[in-house]
C-alpha cells in the first residue's frame, strides 16, 4: 500500500501523480523519504496538549498547501530538514517520551500518511506509550485518514477559511474549504473526546481540537467558520480561536517574494488590532461554545521560529530534543 501511494502520488487532494518513489518531488516538495527539521517539547500549544510536560513535537518537512503567511515556511516550503528512517523516528519518539512529553505531536504530515502510519505502529511496538497527535491543515481525504485509524489519538486540524476565493489566493487550493470540512467531520466521528484531570489541569487523551486563525481584515470569513463550527463541532470538539497572526520577515528569491506579496494582498498583512480583538471576544460570547480557547492579544513577535537555529523558538516556548543540522547520527 505504501509503495503504491508514492508511485503515482494521490495522497493529498491535489493528486499531483508525482513518482515520489523514484525521488521526484510532489507538489508538497517531498519525495518518498520522510524528512524532519526539529523535535522538541513545545509549550505553546493548547493547555490540554501541553499540560505540564509539554507536547513532544516533531516538525516534518514539506506541505500540501502554499500558505502565503506560513510561519514555518523554511521547512514547509523551502526544504529545510533531513531524512528520518523508521528507526530514527522511533528513537525520536522515545527520546521525547523520556523527556516527559505528554504526547507525540506530528506537525504537517498529510503528504506522508502511509509512511507515518507504518512508523507510528513501529513506535508503539517499540515502547511508545504516549498518545499520538495529528497536527495538520485538514487538507486531506477521509480515505487517507483511514490509514491512521487506531494509531492517532488526538486530532489538531486547522479550519483556515470557508472562502474558496481566499483559499485560492492564500493557499493555492481553491477546494480547501470543501476538503477540510470533510476531513474534520471524519475526525469528529472517529475520535470521541476523552479528557482527564491531573490535579488542577486537564489532559486530552483523545478527541479533536479545531484551530482557526483570524486573518486581519477578514472578519466575515471568521464568522462563517465559527458558524460552521457551532453547528457541526460544538460539544464534539474543542475550538481554538487564534489571534496571533503575525507578519513574517520572509527570505527567498525575488520571484518567490513577489509571488508571496501578491498572495498576501488577499488580507491585511499586520497584527490584529484592539477593535478586532473586541469583536472576536463578542463573537465568542454570542456563540457560547462548550469548550473554547482564545489567546490574549499581544504585539510580541519574538515567538516566530527560525529553523536554521538549533533553538528555533524562545527558551520559554520550547525545549529542543533534536535539530536537523545535527543529522541522524545524533538521534
Secondary structure, DSSP 8 states (H G I E B T S, - for coil): -HHHHHHTT-SSTT-----GGGT---TTS--SS-EEEEEEEE-SS-HHHHTTT-EEEEEES--S---TT-TTHHHHTS---EE--HHHHHHHHHHHHHTT-SEEEEES-GGGHHHHHHHHHHHHHTT--SEEEEEE-S-S-HHHHGGGTTT--EEEEB---S-HHHHHHHHS-TTHHHHHHHHHHHHHHH---EEEEETTEEEEEEEEEEEEE--TT-HHHHHHHHHHHHHHTBTTBEEEEE-----------HHHHHHHHHHHTTS--S---HHHHHHHHHHHHHH--SSEEE-------TT---TTSSS-S-TTTEEEEEEGGG-GGG-
